[in-house]
Amino acid sequence: MLKNYDDIIAQSQRYLDMIAKEELTREEKEWVVRETVEGFRENVNPGFLEYRKSVSTDYTSVEWKDSGSTFTDIWGKEFIDCLGGYGIYNVGHRHPKVMKAVLDQLKRQSLHSQELLDPLRALLAKLVAAITPGDLQYVFFVNSGTESVEAGIKFAKMYTGRRSFISTTRAFHGKSLGSLSATAKGVFRKPFLPLVPGFHHVPYGNADAVEMMLESCAFIGEDVAAVIVEPIQGEGGVIVPPDDYLPRLRELCDRYGALLILDEVQTGMGRTGKMFACEHSGVVPDILCLAKAFGGGVMPIGATVARKPVWEKLIENPFLHTTTFGGNPVCCAAAIANINVLLEENLPRRSAESGAYMLGKLRELAEKYPAVVQEVRGRGLMIGIEFQTNELGYEVAKGLFARGVLVAGTLINAKSIRIEPPLTITREQQDQVIERLAATLEEVNKIAVELK
């Protein structure tokens, strides 16, 4: 069947004209909504339309623009962003300094040659080595969190010569094949079995279980290459481990000759009240995985950071692991600006202060509505609210959506929603979120009482 390229040119030009417009007429907005829904149904995935119904009911909300700590849909409805793009908007939406760095770099060069030395990759790597804990030194840039974990897994195998790994239950490390092997939820894993062999899962937060697995693997001759954990589990429901958990894992890894990989894809870049969550316990990993907020909420970029010995074989042959777009100039410009903003505006400290305030208010609400809320937990502005049932959690998310607060559930623990707003969220916006959640909980509490 021959393609009608004239029609495709006209269609794509209409899309470009729409992108270029600052304001749309009502008819144009209706057209965008129709095109969006049809595109999802016919060409993206109709499953997403069904999923969105859990919060949007009969109102079709098509996101259109963002700024600061808010999204605005195509009809002009504003949402306070308490999801933060699953943790990518730490410095806020379209921070002016990040946007300027990206636009300035685009005026000069967009992608690198792949052959010459690209300066921004070197400059960003210097900054990353300066802000990360301890003696972490070398940096491999990628495009996403799962890629940073994939690199970490490969580097651990390469350095140790071992093939076994220890991960944890409720862990989420990504969905590409290697990182999915470390991820714990069966519904994500089963369609792709068998995964990469050698991964063992033990209960999260239980250092004794890690010790038993290390001992067992050593006894049968399958010594562990690395233990991989999140300092705080994000998709697992914002699970904060005991204070001695990471220090004990560091000691155990040293004792058994395994590397410690910390997945800070969601916890890094100031989210928990420190630049990196492992700094709360003074632990330095052998490999640190970064992404999400690393690109300043504007560009997709991640990084795998390691101590110098881990890099030895990569120094011998830097082509053992490569990526075409990782560390491209535009993304590096965004990440450089992001680091500058986080430090200049003291956003990790601001996260600690805002988080303490919100946790206090949220726990007061939890005490008032025990039939709905099971627990509130978190650190900094990485907060999880766990409900008594999945259904009550969906009702709360739907009620908040109707009141202009954007939240979402977690991928591993369906009973939990997360509160992960930009670290720049104002106190006034925090109070608005609390007020709207209070009204929602009062409404949902009636449903919970009726169900009893």
Steps between C-alpha positions, in 0.01 A plus 500: 500500500648833392532771762353840427791714607322823406234425764769412757686824427179698547416314819844548651497869403170544682664346809796737465268799466323390819831469685598851389183665631499660842120491523240275339135564421237275659459316170875442480505370857218257423694382194815441709302298756341285225835445328667413832238245605496345152880485494512321834221262396637413158876557513633524857308267733125503578586355841619843608154644429346242732763570766438875488131440572593405856568868570346702217149349481317662207728804482768464235801685634769552237809661648609816323749713693687514828683744722645502852309232692195471277361341185222664299283294269374611161178637652690719746449286811805529726635208703746527786757238406546259791622223271799683359514280189592207730776715644646692204395857586721564803593855389146565379343508157705675231737675740628812317868419554461144369297620201760766420786247509313270262407778257852646509649160417243437223614821332852357484466121461237239577666157476866403515708352220566173688870534410638834625527591867172659610566761770169496689528130576838562663380808688187328630702194606726729706196645677349157565827377652504811718145465640476122544608339828849378582740393226249443219689627197413371153168565328319325215208704365178338378147605406285344776494328836475146369807563283697624800413178687585285196842663489547446873420131468742459209777692676461285813530181294794640310691605814432201727484221242195373692147437372268507805309801636288570805199726465195546721127439507292799389807632316459698181812549288351535153349281229775425250616140524788536745337755727172306487691203640567713808142635510269298722138518383382179336252664261788687334732199497287201398441591132876521444632197685765371502679820595873548562600207725663538839269751671381424853235705682487542878271711721576872480636664814621167641881496507499155663328360190769654279770346719339156480479522119862616470609212720291245308624617161861489619451150642375358169767677296280770347657804664294817466613775264287771660217584732264751335250700705313828509589707810124559527269288289299726270268285289475255790296760686764739642645248746762647735738231635648489853779751564765226519393328177736663248800505740453127558473432126823696446677287763361174361600584143853581614519173695383284210677688220176614337431847364225719643280659229266772621214585267440871565303554182203625704665593831786706359542871421366633830171310512538365857657805664860419405652514153506118510299283738802290596647810665245464780692192615849601388530205260704518177403242236732348242252590225232771510213513248337833415229624260151657525568844660861500376394684181331785682151397394575609144725239335530119541839404638633250752839396631683202644773619736770271639823482694819493295580125541161406351597690184831319435379278216306788344818705499675217317214484249256795518279335237392208720183695582378795292187698413427721201310779673629473857683814610388707203571875526142621551427252779834574665422872490173434680670284765771763559233766556305260721796448734557875512135569592480225763801641683442870441138484622579256787230265373611190696462698823171645379382144430585398856307795645198465270496125552495531878210745474295286261568174686371660818181624335441172316543294816241718674256416219589130524411501869168672422404247229635158609230319302657638180870557570721221628834683518690810392877467456792660322803722518530850358252546215488129424179408680272199473142468623380141537128435512301220656401364155586554135148625435525773764832610353342535156214703647745737668699544178176569311383750761832684494491513120157660512637757746805584288773292663692252286613178672541138393542156645828312521582223256584233757264583788153574365369611843734799510511838333803722508541866579807613303450865406776720361740601776407858409138457614389798708357482852174643365477217245581244769213633712268484199593134448432423867163678489394319182616165637304563821183564298567187292562280804179622663314398185674162466461429871122481448558231237731310738243513781226377266717210384542390863 
